[in-house]
Each structure stands twice: as C-alpha cells, then as structure tokens.
Amino acid sequence: MQRAKGTDRILDILEHLENETKPVSRNALAKALNCPRSTIYSLVDQLVARDWLTQDDAGTISLGHRAGLLGLAYSRNARFEPVAREVVQRVAVEAGVVTEINIADNWQQLVLISATGRSRNYLRTVEGSRYPLPITGSARLQLADIPRDLIRRNIPDQDFRLGSGASLPFEQFCDEIDQARVDGYFIARGLIDRYVGTAGVPIVNRHQNCVATLSIILPQADLDARQDALIELLRRGAEELSGYLRAAVWAMGDRAYSHLFQDRLFHDRPAPV
C-alpha cells in the first residue's frame, strides 16, 4: 500500500509540473498537492537524482530532460500526431497565418501543434502554451457536450477576464457554445486582443465527439476579409483528420474529451494521512 501511495505522489508531482509555466519551490509543491513537506522533499530528491526533475540555483524545480525524452518517445510511437502536423503545416501555408491544433487539458486550452504561415504579422504561438478556456474560440466547440454546472464549477472567475480587461458573462459564454454547436465552427473577435481574431472547427473522433480543434489566429481585418474561404479551408483540414480518427484511436484526444466530464484535478482528493 505504501508503495502505491509513493507512486501516486510521484505521478502527482510530474503532472503538476507539467502544468506549471515556471519553476516552483518544494514548499509550494507540497501545498499545491496537499502533501507532507517531508514526503515531497524525499520524492523530489529522488526525481532530481534521476534527471526527471531539475533544480536551479535558487532551489526551485521544474521538469528535467528525461521528461522531455519521454515526450519524444511518445511522438515516435504516436500515429495521429504526424498526420496532424502535416495538415496543420499545409493549412498554415495555404492560409498564410498561424494554424494550431488545440485540445482541452485539465480545463485549460493547450496548443498541441502549431505552424506559422507566410504572413509577417506579429502573431506567434508556442506548442505547449496554455490559455484560459473562455478567451479561446476553440473552447466554444470543445465544451459543446459538457453540462453547464460542470463548466461553471471548473472554470475560475479570473479565467473569464478578456484581453480588454472586461469580464465575459458566463451566460454569454454558454450562448456562444450553443451557437458554435449549431454552426459547426466558431469565429472569435477580440477575446485575446482587440485587433486579433480566431476561427476554429471541430476535429471529431469515431463517436463524433469533439476531441480537438483546428484553428487559425490572424489580424481581425484579415479574418473579416477572408472569413468564408478560411472556414472552408479549416473544414477540409478538420474533415481529413476526423476521417483518420474514424478508423484509428487517438488516446490523447479521447482522454482530453473524457476528462472534461470530471472536476479539476485535486478538487476531491482526500487529505494525506
């Protein structure tokens, strides 16, 4: 039993650091995981010694190079990601804008794959970046099947603050989710920046669940001028990927979808004994 608890806590540490954007202290990690500091210190020391974690001069920790190697090993064995990357690159070149595949991970938007088109605009994205769901157009598609009370419970109030500083009303967010389900795409203007627009279409699995989105980010004026053509381009790319998923299983996408029916990590986890 003790071995299982120790394994769970090692996985908790790695999963928590996966979602962190900067190094954290051992004390902060113990508090976030509701775990005794002595246990965290011991486990972190073991993980640092084996290069799963790295420690800087200030004593704070982050994922180490072995965690990166594990991701590379996953990429070598994954079947969907290479196909998806080809589609993203093609759409980026044809549209001339930033193109992404996004998934919802632990109630945040995760940029899984990204490519930049020929446009010289200032917009860039980084694979692995995370954003609050309400400021992304993709969330309007990914949350179509999720009960409203679950959405309300798992998205904190601060995540509804837009780039303009205004707060997006929850009911408006739900109305936009409903409209995106009807339209089969979503156009977002001014969520992140008043001059930036996004457009996205769903990528669905064999059960017709939206497991990811194919999206573009571009200046709003460009989106307004080419909206119909860009939506059609996105639809073709998403249909190609959805067709692939009708015959193949994409564990990451299915997991991302199923986890939206659960509360955020650690909410219901009992205190350590």
RAZI-V780991 format. One record per backbone hydrogen bond with DSSP energy under -1.0 kcal/mol. NH is the residue of the N-H (numbers start at 0). CO is the residue of the C=O. If there is no record, write none. Layout:
BEGIN
nh: [NH,NH]
co: [CO,CO]
END
This chain:
BEGIN
nh: [4,5,6,7,8,9,10,11,12,13,14,15,16,17,23,28,29,30,31,32,34,39,40,41,42,43,44,45,46,47,48,49,50,51,52,53,55,58,60,61,63,65,67,68,69,70,71,72,73,74,75,76,77,83,84,85,86,87,88,89,90,91,92,93,94,95,98,99,100,101,102,104,108,109,110,111,112,114,127,128,130,134,135,139,140,141,142,143,145,150,151,152,153,154,158,159,160,161,162,164,167,172,173,174,175,176,177,178,179,180,181,182,183,185,187,189,195,196,197,198,199,200,202,204,207,210,211,212,213,214,215,216,217,219,222,223,224,225,229,230,231,232,233,234,235,236,237,238,239,240,241,242,243,244,246,253,254,255,256,257,258,259,260,261,266]
co: [0,1,2,3,4,5,6,7,8,9,10,11,12,13,60,24,25,26,27,28,29,35,36,37,38,39,40,41,42,43,44,45,47,46,46,61,59,55,23,53,51,50,63,64,65,66,67,68,69,70,71,72,73,79,80,81,82,83,84,85,86,87,88,89,90,91,114,214,112,212,109,107,130,102,128,100,100,98,110,125,108,131,132,136,137,137,138,140,142,146,147,148,149,150,155,156,157,165,190,161,159,168,169,170,171,172,173,174,175,176,177,178,179,199,197,195,192,217,187,215,185,213,211,208,204,202,202,101,200,99,198,97,196,194,218,219,220,221,225,226,227,228,229,230,231,232,233,234,235,236,237,238,239,240,243,249,250,251,252,253,254,256,257,258,263]
END
